[in-house]
Amino acid sequence: IVISNIIKLSVYAKQDLIQNLKSIGATKRFIRTPFIIEGILEGIIGAILAIAVLFIAIRSGNIYFANIISFKIDFDIVGIIWLFAIAIFIGLIGSYRGIRTLLK
């Protein structure tokens, strides 16, 4: 929802540019591509922030609970890759939702 709203605001801010591009014959794909890339980048930035918070929480939790519990939570690369893939997908879906109604 947040990514969709940010894309909508971005489209509203660039409405004059979009009208100029349409008037000189730009295709819908040419106009939509920067907004889709923006949504994907916002998803990647969100994934990086989530990974950083998870890494700090897991490291501090392992240090704090080392004497209390006997198992240790590990941070694996497969989970990071899945988190990035899900974030890119969410960014893509959010950007499509944002531009679907505004760019007809």
Secondary structure as the mmCIF struct_conf table of DSSP 4:
data_model
#
loop_
_struct_conf.conf_type_id
_struct_conf.id
_struct_conf.beg_label_comp_id
_struct_conf.beg_label_asym_id
_struct_conf.beg_label_seq_id
_struct_conf.end_label_comp_id
_struct_conf.end_label_asym_id
_struct_conf.end_label_seq_id
HELX_RH_AL_P HELX_RH_AL_P1 VAL A 2 ALA A 13
TURN_TY1_P TURN_TY1_P1 LYS A 14 LYS A 14
HELX_RH_AL_P HELX_RH_AL_P2 GLN A 15 SER A 23
TURN_TY1_P TURN_TY1_P2 ILE A 24 GLY A 25
HELX_RH_AL_P HELX_RH_AL_P3 LYS A 28 TYR A 64
TURN_TY1_P TURN_TY1_P3 PHE A 65 ILE A 68
BEND BEND1 SER A 70 SER A 70
HELX_RH_AL_P HELX_RH_AL_P4 ILE A 77 ARG A 100
TURN_TY1_P TURN_TY1_P4 THR A 101 LEU A 102
#
